[in-house]
């Protein structure tokens, strides 16, 4: 299952995936995500994705390919995308499978969120 929500205080679009997904699950998720992204873009809001797949299984190659296809169509330069995985083995698999190749991979939720928001804060001397 893949759930989708918007964290209004941070402006992060969050997805939480658990278990194993079908191609229909992936298509349904992106059908919900695309209008949200379009609304963010239309209002000038930055696009920040945080995908938490710490409760998900490693997906089939077909599902991974479908995620990649949707992601490549959806993402634009300047978007930030972070994926939080269960452990270092899942991180290596995600990197090898090129799931969301434009995404940064993390084993820590807080590190992923910090990375997504980092460009919002300017440090002055």
C-alpha positions as CSV (number, residue, x, y, z in Angstrom):
1,X,0.0,0.0,0.0
2,X,1.2,3.6,-0.7
3,X,-0.3,6.5,1.2
4,X,0.0,10.1,0.3
5,X,-0.2,13.2,2.4
6,X,1.0,16.8,2.4
7,X,2.8,18.2,5.4
8,X,1.6,21.8,5.2
9,X,4.1,23.3,7.7
10,X,7.1,22.2,5.6
11,X,5.4,22.0,2.2
12,X,6.7,18.4,1.8
13,X,4.7,15.9,-0.2
14,X,5.0,12.6,1.7
15,X,4.5,9.1,0.6
16,X,4.6,6.1,2.9
17,X,4.9,2.7,1.2
18,X,4.4,-0.6,2.9
19,X,4.5,-4.2,1.8
20,X,4.6,-5.2,-1.9
21,X,2.9,-3.2,-4.7
22,X,1.3,-4.0,-8.0
23,X,1.6,-1.9,-11.1
24,X,-2.0,-0.9,-10.5
25,X,-1.0,0.4,-7.0
26,X,1.8,2.4,-8.5
27,X,-0.4,3.8,-11.2
28,X,-3.1,4.8,-8.7
29,X,-0.5,6.5,-6.5
30,X,0.8,8.6,-9.3
31,X,-2.7,9.4,-10.5
32,X,-3.2,11.0,-7.0
33,X,0.2,12.6,-6.9
34,X,0.2,14.3,-10.3
35,X,-2.6,16.8,-9.6
36,X,-1.0,17.7,-6.3
37,X,2.3,18.4,-8.0
38,X,0.5,20.4,-10.7
39,X,-1.2,22.5,-8.0
40,X,2.1,23.1,-6.2
41,X,3.8,24.2,-9.5
42,X,0.9,26.5,-10.4
43,X,1.1,28.3,-7.0
44,X,4.9,28.6,-7.2
45,X,5.5,26.2,-4.3
46,X,8.8,24.2,-4.5
47,X,8.4,20.5,-5.1
48,X,9.7,18.4,-2.3
49,X,9.0,14.6,-2.1
50,X,9.7,12.4,0.9
51,X,9.1,8.8,0.3
52,X,9.3,6.6,3.3
53,X,9.6,3.0,2.2
54,X,11.1,1.6,5.5
55,X,8.0,-0.7,5.8
56,X,8.1,-1.8,2.1
57,X,9.4,-4.9,0.6
58,X,11.9,-4.8,-2.3
59,X,9.6,-4.5,-5.3
60,X,9.6,-6.6,-8.5
61,X,11.6,-5.3,-11.4
62,X,8.4,-4.5,-13.2
63,X,7.1,-2.3,-10.4
64,X,10.5,-0.6,-10.1
65,X,10.4,0.1,-13.8
66,X,6.9,1.6,-13.6
67,X,8.0,3.8,-10.7
68,X,11.0,5.0,-12.7
69,X,8.8,5.8,-15.7
70,X,6.3,7.8,-13.7
71,X,9.1,9.6,-11.8
72,X,10.9,10.6,-14.9
73,X,7.7,12.1,-16.3
74,X,6.8,13.9,-13.1
75,X,10.1,15.3,-11.9
76,X,11.5,18.6,-13.2
77,X,14.9,20.3,-12.6
78,X,14.9,21.9,-9.2
79,X,12.6,19.4,-7.6
80,X,14.0,17.6,-4.5
81,X,13.2,14.0,-3.8
82,X,14.3,11.9,-0.8
83,X,13.7,8.3,-0.2
84,X,14.1,6.7,3.2
85,X,14.8,3.0,3.1
86,X,14.9,0.3,5.8
87,X,18.6,-0.3,5.9
88,X,21.9,-0.1,3.9
89,X,21.0,-3.3,1.9
90,X,17.8,-1.7,0.7
91,X,19.7,1.5,0.0
92,X,22.2,-0.4,-2.2
93,X,19.3,-2.2,-4.0
94,X,17.5,1.1,-4.6
95,X,20.7,2.6,-6.0
96,X,21.3,-0.4,-8.2
97,X,17.7,-0.6,-9.4
98,X,17.8,3.1,-10.2
99,X,14.4,3.6,-8.5
100,X,13.9,7.4,-8.8
101,X,17.4,8.0,-10.0
102,X,17.1,11.7,-9.3
103,X,16.3,11.0,-5.6
104,X,18.7,11.1,-2.7
105,X,18.6,7.9,-0.6
106,X,18.7,7.9,3.2
107,X,18.4,5.4,6.1
108,X,17.2,8.2,8.4
109,X,13.9,10.0,8.2
110,X,15.3,13.1,9.9
111,X,18.3,13.3,7.6
112,X,16.0,13.1,4.6
113,X,13.8,15.8,5.8
114,X,16.7,18.0,6.8
115,X,18.2,17.6,3.3
116,X,14.9,18.4,1.7
117,X,14.6,21.7,3.6
118,X,18.3,22.6,3.7
119,X,18.1,25.0,0.8
120,X,15.4,27.0,2.6
121,X,17.9,28.2,5.3
122,X,20.7,30.6,4.6
123,X,23.6,30.9,6.9
124,X,25.1,34.4,7.2
125,X,28.5,35.2,8.6
